[in-house]
Amino acid sequence: MSNNLEEIKLVVENVKHKKVEGTLYLMGERIAWMQKQKSSFSISHHYVDIKSNFNKYNDTKFRKLYFS
């Protein structure tokens, strides 16, 4: 699952990725998603690798996340 040194800040269950249900984990340095019935992360990104971009459409802000 996660490294023993990582503190899990938030766990969000029933999060779907490509129609597959799993759990989203927010930790001190990264965000990760684990498919149900699995014991390892399918997706894991460090926060420093996530770039955000704001676009304005009719005075509404939309956030797009880019993973490098």
C-alpha positions in Angstrom: 0.0 0.0 0.0 2.0 3.1 1.2 5.4 3.5 2.6 5.3 3.2 6.4 6.9 6.7 6.7 3.9 8.3 4.8 1.1 9.7 6.8 -2.3 9.2 5.2 -4.2 12.5 5.6 -7.5 11.6 3.9 -9.1 8.5 2.4 -11.9 8.8 -0.1 -13.7 5.5 -0.9 -15.9 4.7 -3.9 -13.8 6.8 -6.4 -14.1 5.6 -10.0 -11.3 5.8 -12.6 -12.2 4.6 -16.0 -15.4 2.9 -14.6 -13.3 0.9 -12.1 -14.1 1.5 -8.4 -11.3 2.1 -5.9 -10.1 4.3 -3.1 -8.3 7.7 -3.3 -5.5 8.3 -0.8 -4.2 11.8 0.0 -0.8 11.7 1.8 1.7 14.3 2.8 3.7 14.2 -0.4 1.5 12.5 -3.0 -2.0 11.5 -4.1 -2.7 7.8 -5.0 -5.5 5.6 -6.2 -5.9 1.9 -5.4 -8.3 -0.4 -7.2 -10.8 -2.4 -5.0 -9.5 -5.8 -4.0 -5.8 -4.8 -4.7 -3.0 -4.2 -2.4 -0.9 -1.8 -4.4 -1.5 1.7 -5.9 -2.5 1.7 -9.6 -1.9 5.5 -9.8 0.4 7.6 -7.8 1.7 11.2 -8.3 3.8 13.5 -6.1 2.2 16.9 -5.6 5.3 18.6 -7.0 4.7 16.8 -10.3 1.1 18.2 -10.6 0.8 21.5 -12.5 -2.4 23.5 -12.5 -3.8 25.8 -15.1 -6.7 28.2 -14.7 -8.9 29.1 -17.6 -11.6 31.7 -17.4 -14.9 31.1 -19.2 -17.7 33.6 -18.5 -16.2 34.6 -15.1 -16.0 31.0 -14.0 -12.7 29.3 -13.2 -12.0 25.8 -14.3 -9.0 24.0 -13.0 -7.1 21.5 -15.2 -4.5 19.3 -13.7 -1.5 18.2 -15.7 0.7 15.3 -14.6 4.3 15.4 -15.8 
